[in-house]
Amino acid sequence: MLIMVVAAVGLGVARNAPAQPPPRQALNRTESRALLLAAARLYGLDPSLLAAIAMVESGGNPDAVSSKGAQGLMQLMPQTARRFDVENPFDPVDNVLGAVRFLDFLRRWQSTQPELHGDLAELLAAYNAGEGAVAKYHGVPPYRETQEYVRRVMIAYLLNGSHPSESPAPPTDGAATASRFALPPAADRHEAGGNPLDQMAQIRRDRSMEVKRMMAQGWIQPDEH
């Protein structure tokens, strides 16, 4: 009898247990592609490069936080976020805009460093370890983490978004890839249509509505988004 009572109570608890909250602030593939394309157009970058960085950095998760404190879709460190005017690193639009400002800065910084090659590997190394480390070692620094990061992003970029973990190493000729992180041809730039600022504003509005919906359902509190 006691066993039957315990089983019945357990069944009742299971039936009345609250449902798990749905994942919030996730970008679907279309939203992510539109956001990266719009941000890339603003700064003359290749959206495929931004997509590769986002995949390797956070797996496309705008709520990601690394063990070292990097935050958001493009995994900006707090000091980098402040440096490039990011108010909310977990807002994908804010985060991506900070990342493209950083990449644009690094690209212009490369042009002032005659001792560097000005190639994609150095740009990615500077994004990961800072331009000071790249300047110190006159190229990709001998940090295992940074070298692996550069390898993974370059493979993902060259394979147009394929998962980099089991792919062969990319070409070592930096010049072969340096020209690829420029803006794509004009015909491709208009693929998403519309003004990039308008596109990002719409993404912000859509996400704001989703956060309000989840607040109304009790999944999140006002200070959690």
LUMZAVO-813763 format. One record per residue (C-alpha): residue number from 0; residue in three letters; x, y, z. Coordinates in steps of 0.001 Angstrom, whole numbers, plus 500000, padded with zeros to 6 digits. Example, Ala and Ser with C-alpha at 12.3 -4.5 7.8 and 13.67 -1.06 7.14 Angstrom:
<pos->0	code->ALA	c1->512300	c2->495500	c3->507800>
<pos->1	code->SER	c1->513670	c2->498940	c3->507140>
This chain:
<pos->0	code->MET	c1->500000	c2->500000	c3->500000>
<pos->1	code->LEU	c1->502801	c2->502387	c3->500953>
<pos->2	code->ILE	c1->504519	c2->501711	c3->497638>
<pos->3	code->MET	c1->501311	c2->502482	c3->495755>
<pos->4	code->VAL	c1->500880	c2->505791	c3->497638>
<pos->5	code->VAL	c1->504457	c2->506870	c3->496948>
<pos->6	code->ALA	c1->504079	c2->505965	c3->493280>
<pos->7	code->ALA	c1->500834	c2->507910	c3->493026>
<pos->8	code->VAL	c1->502374	c2->510971	c3->494680>
<pos->9	code->GLY	c1->505363	c2->510744	c3->492372>
<pos->10	code->LEU	c1->503086	c2->510534	c3->489356>
<pos->11	code->GLY	c1->501159	c2->513583	c3->490542>
<pos->12	code->VAL	c1->504361	c2->515599	c3->491016>
<pos->13	code->ALA	c1->505535	c2->514624	c3->487550>
<pos->14	code->ARG	c1->502248	c2->515673	c3->486012>
<pos->15	code->ASN	c1->502200	c2->519002	c3->487866>
<pos->16	code->ALA	c1->505873	c2->519838	c3->487363>
<pos->17	code->PRO	c1->506367	c2->523166	c3->485588>
<pos->18	code->ALA	c1->507381	c2->522968	c3->481968>
<pos->19	code->GLN	c1->510941	c2->523901	c3->481114>
<pos->20	code->PRO	c1->511227	c2->527470	c3->479841>
<pos->21	code->PRO	c1->511745	c2->527748	c3->476102>
<pos->22	code->PRO	c1->515147	c2->528966	c3->474942>
<pos->23	code->ARG	c1->515121	c2->532730	c3->474732>
<pos->24	code->GLN	c1->516955	c2->535284	c3->472623>
<pos->25	code->ALA	c1->517912	c2->532682	c3->470044>
<pos->26	code->LEU	c1->518417	c2->533789	c3->466477>
<pos->27	code->ASN	c1->517202	c2->531490	c3->463786>
<pos->28	code->ARG	c1->519354	c2->530961	c3->460739>
<pos->29	code->THR	c1->517517	c2->533531	c3->458616>
<pos->30	code->GLU	c1->517653	c2->536224	c3->461317>
<pos->31	code->SER	c1->521322	c2->535584	c3->461971>
<pos->32	code->ARG	c1->522183	c2->535737	c3->458278>
<pos->33	code->ALA	c1->520229	c2->538981	c3->457828>
<pos->34	code->LEU	c1->521900	c2->540567	c3->460842>
<pos->35	code->LEU	c1->525424	c2->539613	c3->459774>
<pos->36	code->LEU	c1->524802	c2->540721	c3->456197>
<pos->37	code->ALA	c1->523438	c2->544097	c3->457313>
<pos->38	code->ALA	c1->526330	c2->544716	c3->459724>
<pos->39	code->ALA	c1->528897	c2->543646	c3->457127>
<pos->40	code->ARG	c1->527475	c2->546087	c3->454593>
<pos->41	code->LEU	c1->527928	c2->548962	c3->457043>
<pos->42	code->TYR	c1->531668	c2->548396	c3->457326>
<pos->43	code->GLY	c1->532568	c2->546800	c3->454001>
<pos->44	code->LEU	c1->533226	c2->543340	c3->455456>
<pos->45	code->ASP	c1->532366	c2->539929	c3->454075>
<pos->46	code->PRO	c1->529284	c2->538556	c3->455895>
<pos->47	code->SER	c1->530631	c2->535037	c3->455423>
<pos->48	code->LEU	c1->533607	c2->535984	c3->457577>
<pos->49	code->LEU	c1->531316	c2->537326	c3->460296>
<pos->50	code->ALA	c1->529286	c2->534110	c3->460116>
<pos->51	code->ALA	c1->532430	c2->532001	c3->460516>
<pos->52	code->ILE	c1->533543	c2->534052	c3->463533>
<pos->53	code->ALA	c1->530095	c2->533791	c3->465145>
<pos->54	code->MET	c1->530008	c2->530025	c3->464623>
<pos->55	code->VAL	c1->533449	c2->529424	c3->466122>
<pos->56	code->GLU	c1->533061	c2->531992	c3->468896>
<pos->57	code->SER	c1->529627	c2->531111	c3->470249>
<pos->58	code->GLY	c1->528062	c2->528472	c3->468036>
<pos->59	code->GLY	c1->525567	c2->531156	c3->467066>
<pos->60	code->ASN	c1->524323	c2->531603	c3->470666>
<pos->61	code->PRO	c1->523776	c2->535286	c3->471590>
<pos->62	code->ASP	c1->523631	c2->534371	c3->475309>
<pos->63	code->ALA	c1->526996	c2->532589	c3->475358>
<pos->64	code->VAL	c1->529556	c2->533424	c3->478054>
<pos->65	code->SER	c1->533045	c2->531938	c3->477886>
<pos->66	code->SER	c1->535149	c2->530773	c3->480821>
<pos->67	code->LYS	c1->537221	c2->533938	c3->480384>
<pos->68	code->GLY	c1->534206	c2->536232	c3->480383>
<pos->69	code->ALA	c1->533698	c2->536848	c3->476656>
<pos->70	code->GLN	c1->530044	c2->537560	c3->475969>
<pos->71	code->GLY	c1->527411	c2->537225	c3->473296>
<pos->72	code->LEU	c1->527219	c2->536129	c3->469698>
<pos->73	code->MET	c1->530675	c2->537400	c3->468701>
<pos->74	code->GLN	c1->532183	c2->536775	c3->472169>
<pos->75	code->LEU	c1->533369	c2->540259	c3->473059>
<pos->76	code->MET	c1->535369	c2->540727	c3->476235>
<pos->77	code->PRO	c1->533809	c2->543386	c3->478498>
<pos->78	code->GLN	c1->536666	c2->545832	c3->477899>
<pos->79	code->THR	c1->536377	c2->545358	c3->474136>
<pos->80	code->ALA	c1->532617	c2->545865	c3->474327>
<pos->81	code->ARG	c1->533136	c2->549154	c3->476192>
<pos->82	code->ARG	c1->535871	c2->550198	c3->473797>
<pos->83	code->PHE	c1->533548	c2->549836	c3->470822>
<pos->84	code->ASP	c1->530402	c2->551292	c3->472410>
<pos->85	code->VAL	c1->528466	c2->548107	c3->473090>
<pos->86	code->GLU	c1->525811	c2->548793	c3->475720>
<pos->87	code->ASN	c1->524326	c2->545304	c3->475923>
<pos->88	code->PRO	c1->526644	c2->542482	c3->474787>
<pos->89	code->PHE	c1->523731	c2->540018	c3->474883>
<pos->90	code->ASP	c1->521749	c2->542016	c3->472362>
<pos->91	code->PRO	c1->522863	c2->540398	c3->469084>
<pos->92	code->VAL	c1->522576	c2->543636	c3->467113>
<pos->93	code->ASP	c1->524629	c2->545578	c3->469658>
<pos->94	code->ASN	c1->527139	c2->542730	c3->469916>
<pos->95	code->VAL	c1->527594	c2->542301	c3->466165>
<pos->96	code->LEU	c1->527951	c2->546056	c3->465638>
<pos->97	code->GLY	c1->530676	c2->546123	c3->468277>
<pos->98	code->ALA	c1->532412	c2->543213	c3->466569>
<pos->99	code->VAL	c1->532356	c2->544837	c3->463130>
<pos->100	code->ARG	c1->533645	c2->548110	c3->464597>
<pos->101	code->PHE	c1->536468	c2->546110	c3->466160>
<pos->102	code->LEU	c1->537233	c2->544282	c3->462910>
<pos->103	code->ASP	c1->537124	c2->547529	c3->460958>
<pos->104	code->PHE	c1->539534	c2->549073	c3->463445>
<pos->105	code->LEU	c1->541858	c2->546063	c3->463177>
<pos->106	code->ARG	c1->541800	c2->546160	c3->459394>
<pos->107	code->ARG	c1->542768	c2->549853	c3->459397>
<pos->108	code->TRP	c1->545361	c2->549199	c3->462092>
<pos->109	code->GLN	c1->546931	c2->546479	c3->459941>
<pos->110	code->SER	c1->547455	c2->548989	c3->457129>
<pos->111	code->THR	c1->549656	c2->551092	c3->459436>
<pos->112	code->GLN	c1->551919	c2->548174	c3->460378>
<pos->113	code->PRO	c1->554475	c2->547658	c3->457584>
<pos->114	code->GLU	c1->556084	c2->544761	c3->459426>
<pos->115	code->LEU	c1->552861	c2->542754	c3->459198>
<pos->116	code->HIS	c1->551507	c2->540854	c3->456208>
<pos->117	code->GLY	c1->548052	c2->542371	c3->456480>
<pos->118	code->ASP	c1->546459	c2->538969	c3->455947>
<pos->119	code->LEU	c1->543375	c2->537306	c3->457338>
<pos->120	code->ALA	c1->545260	c2->535144	c3->459836>
<pos->121	code->GLU	c1->546693	c2->538238	c3->461516>
<pos->122	code->LEU	c1->543305	c2->539940	c3->461572>
<pos->123	code->LEU	c1->541720	c2->536955	c3->463301>
<pos->124	code->ALA	c1->544620	c2->536627	c3->465719>
<pos->125	code->ALA	c1->544201	c2->540278	c3->466680>
<pos->126	code->TYR	c1->540462	c2->539751	c3->467184>
<pos->127	code->ASN	c1->541229	c2->536853	c3->469522>
<pos->128	code->ALA	c1->544353	c2->538013	c3->471351>
<pos->129	code->GLY	c1->544426	c2->541755	c3->470705>
<pos->130	code->GLU	c1->546444	c2->543825	c3->468275>
<pos->131	code->GLY	c1->549200	c2->544262	c3->470863>
<pos->132	code->ALA	c1->550011	c2->540548	c3->470793>
<pos->133	code->VAL	c1->550114	c2->540513	c3->466981>
<pos->134	code->ALA	c1->552391	c2->543562	c3->466921>
<pos->135	code->LYS	c1->554669	c2->542032	c3->469556>
<pos->136	code->TYR	c1->555229	c2->538837	c3->467574>
<pos->137	code->HIS	c1->555023	c2->540449	c3->464112>
<pos->138	code->GLY	c1->552220	c2->538093	c3->463173>
<pos->139	code->VAL	c1->550070	c2->535391	c3->464728>
<pos->140	code->PRO	c1->551340	c2->535000	c3->468313>
<pos->141	code->PRO	c1->552603	c2->531614	c3->469515>
<pos->142	code->TYR	c1->549581	c2->531048	c3->471742>
<pos->143	code->ARG	c1->548034	c2->527623	c3->471222>
<pos->144	code->GLU	c1->544520	c2->528933	c3->471829>
<pos->145	code->THR	c1->544931	c2->531779	c3->469330>
<pos->146	code->GLN	c1->546500	c2->529589	c3->466678>
<pos->147	code->GLU	c1->543702	c2->527030	c3->467008>
<pos->148	code->TYR	c1->541131	c2->529820	c3->466872>
<pos->149	code->VAL	c1->542623	c2->531214	c3->463670>
<pos->150	code->ARG	c1->542705	c2->527754	c3->462127>
<pos->151	code->ARG	c1->539073	c2->527034	c3->462979>
<pos->152	code->VAL	c1->537717	c2->530354	c3->461740>
<pos->153	code->MET	c1->539705	c2->530210	c3->458498>
<pos->154	code->ILE	c1->538483	c2->526687	c3->457790>
<pos->155	code->ALA	c1->534888	c2->527645	c3->458569>
<pos->156	code->TYR	c1->535235	c2->530704	c3->456337>
<pos->157	code->LEU	c1->536815	c2->528862	c3->453444>
<pos->158	code->LEU	c1->534197	c2->526124	c3->453649>
<pos->159	code->ASN	c1->531363	c2->528671	c3->453769>
<pos->160	code->GLY	c1->530082	c2->527797	c3->457205>
<pos->161	code->SER	c1->530890	c2->524088	c3->457403>
<pos->162	code->HIS	c1->531795	c2->522813	c3->460854>
<pos->163	code->PRO	c1->535566	c2->523222	c3->461249>
<pos->164	code->SER	c1->536375	c2->520512	c3->463782>
<pos->165	code->GLU	c1->537090	c2->517690	c3->461322>
<pos->166	code->SER	c1->538182	c2->519662	c3->458299>
<pos->167	code->PRO	c1->541641	c2->519719	c3->456738>
<pos->168	code->ALA	c1->543957	c2->522619	c3->457482>
<pos->169	code->PRO	c1->543435	c2->525750	c3->455371>
<pos->170	code->PRO	c1->546016	c2->526987	c3->452860>
<pos->171	code->THR	c1->548996	c2->528657	c3->454515>
<pos->172	code->ASP	c1->549217	c2->531354	c3->451863>
<pos->173	code->GLY	c1->547750	c2->534394	c3->453604>
<pos->174	code->ALA	c1->547547	c2->536327	c3->450349>
<pos->175	code->ALA	c1->545123	c2->533742	c3->448989>
<pos->176	code->THR	c1->542596	c2->534600	c3->451686>
<pos->177	code->ALA	c1->543368	c2->538245	c3->452429>
<pos->178	code->SER	c1->541264	c2->539512	c3->449542>
<pos->179	code->ARG	c1->538249	c2->537493	c3->450679>
<pos->180	code->PHE	c1->537377	c2->539539	c3->453750>
<pos->181	code->ALA	c1->536361	c2->542538	c3->451665>
<pos->182	code->LEU	c1->532766	c2->543346	c3->450811>
<pos->183	code->PRO	c1->531292	c2->540945	c3->448223>
<pos->184	code->PRO	c1->530141	c2->542206	c3->444818>
<pos->185	code->ALA	c1->527328	c2->544743	c3->444767>
<pos->186	code->ALA	c1->524887	c2->542208	c3->443311>
<pos->187	code->ASP	c1->525349	c2->540020	c3->446397>
<pos->188	code->ARG	c1->525153	c2->542929	c3->448817>
<pos->189	code->HIS	c1->521529	c2->543601	c3->447929>
<pos->190	code->GLU	c1->520442	c2->540015	c3->448528>
<pos->191	code->ALA	c1->518723	c2->540811	c3->451847>
<pos->192	code->GLY	c1->517219	c2->544022	c3->450455>
<pos->193	code->GLY	c1->516605	c2->547254	c3->452287>
<pos->194	code->ASN	c1->518750	c2->549531	c3->454363>
<pos->195	code->PRO	c1->521036	c2->547645	c3->456788>
<pos->196	code->LEU	c1->520137	c2->549980	c3->459633>
<pos->197	code->ASP	c1->516446	c2->549336	c3->459001>
<pos->198	code->GLN	c1->517083	c2->545585	c3->458930>
<pos->199	code->MET	c1->518859	c2->545664	c3->462295>
<pos->200	code->ALA	c1->516149	c2->547894	c3->463788>
<pos->201	code->GLN	c1->513526	c2->545338	c3->462727>
<pos->202	code->ILE	c1->515531	c2->542510	c3->464302>
<pos->203	code->ARG	c1->515684	c2->544521	c3->467527>
<pos->204	code->ARG	c1->511917	c2->545097	c3->467456>
<pos->205	code->ASP	c1->511204	c2->541420	c3->466841>
<pos->206	code->ARG	c1->513440	c2->540356	c3->469708>
<pos->207	code->SER	c1->511946	c2->542957	c3->472039>
<pos->208	code->MET	c1->508489	c2->541553	c3->471335>
<pos->209	code->GLU	c1->509754	c2->538037	c3->472084>
<pos->210	code->VAL	c1->511233	c2->539145	c3->475423>
<pos->211	code->LYS	c1->507926	c2->540837	c3->476371>
<pos->212	code->ARG	c1->506040	c2->537655	c3->475473>
<pos->213	code->MET	c1->508282	c2->535578	c3->477724>
<pos->214	code->MET	c1->507907	c2->538093	c3->480560>
<pos->215	code->ALA	c1->504132	c2->537892	c3->480240>
<pos->216	code->GLN	c1->504348	c2->534100	c3->480504>
<pos->217	code->GLY	c1->506557	c2->534344	c3->483575>
<pos->218	code->TRP	c1->509637	c2->532708	c3->482055>
<pos->219	code->ILE	c1->511918	c2->535672	c3->482676>
<pos->220	code->GLN	c1->511964	c2->538680	c3->484994>
<pos->221	code->PRO	c1->512359	c2->542294	c3->483837>
<pos->222	code->ASP	c1->515981	c2->542416	c3->485009>
<pos->223	code->GLU	c1->517002	c2->539208	c3->483246>
<pos->224	code->HIS	c1->516992	c2->540308	c3->479613>
